[in-house]
Amino acid sequence: SPAVLMTMGTWFSDKYAEGTVGHRFYAGCQNVDTVESRAAEHARELFGAEYANVQPHSGIDANLVAFWSILA
């Protein structure tokens, strides 16, 4: 429904982002690359690690996890 599309549909939902930063299998993943790079940077800072590997996971299931965490 239009209401569900407005709620769940974003530039980041339902985006295939297989591969690594700058080396994706699909075009148009610049936003995913930015999010993944920032998440890895924050993980390195948070844990004092030299390296961090962040796997992007978007789409409806990632949206539901975010929703459940807000409800909790």
PyMOL commands that set and color helices and strands:
alter all, ss='L'
color gray80, all
select helices_A, chain A and resi 2-8+30-47+60-71
alter helices_A, ss='H'
color red, helices_A
select strands_A, chain A and resi 19-20+23-24
alter strands_A, ss='S'
color yellow, strands_A
deselect
rebuild
show_as cartoon
